[in-house]
Amino acid sequence: MSLQNHLTELERRHQVLDREIEAEIVHPATSDLKVTELKRKKLLLKDEIEKLRGSLKTTSLH
C-alpha cells in the first residue's frame, strides 16, 4: 500500500470515529468512558496522519 493510500484510509477511519463520537454524545445512555476511548483513538489516528503527511512532504521534496 502506498503512503498516499494509507493516508487516505487513515483519514477515512478518522472521519468514521468522528461520526461515532457524535452519535454517542447525542445518545441518551452514552458512556463517558466509551466517548473518551473513541476520542483517544481519534487522536492517535490524527497523530499518525500528521506523521504521514510530513513523510509525504519530505519525500516529494527529494
MOQUI-V842567 format. One record per backbone hydrogen bond with DSSP energy under -0.5 kcal/mol. NH is the residue of the N-H (numbers start at 0). CO is the residue of the C=O. E is the energy in kcal/mol with one decimal. If there is no record, write none. Layout:
BEGIN
NH:CO:E
NH:CO:E
END
This chain:
BEGIN
5:1:-2.5
6:2:-2.6
7:3:-2.3
8:4:-2.2
9:5:-2.4
10:6:-2.4
11:7:-2.0
12:8:-2.4
13:9:-2.2
14:10:-2.0
15:11:-2.2
16:12:-2.3
17:13:-1.9
18:14:-2.1
19:15:-2.3
20:16:-2.6
21:17:-2.2
22:18:-2.3
23:19:-2.4
24:20:-2.4
25:21:-1.7
26:22:-1.0
29:26:-1.3
31:29:-0.5
34:30:-2.2
35:31:-2.5
36:32:-2.3
37:33:-2.5
38:34:-2.5
39:35:-2.2
40:36:-2.3
41:37:-2.3
42:38:-2.3
43:39:-2.3
44:40:-2.2
45:41:-2.4
46:42:-2.4
47:43:-2.1
48:44:-2.7
49:45:-2.5
50:46:-2.0
51:47:-2.4
52:48:-2.6
53:49:-2.1
54:50:-2.1
55:51:-2.8
56:52:-2.3
57:53:-2.3
58:54:-2.7
59:55:-2.3
60:56:-1.2
61:57:-0.8
61:58:-0.7
END
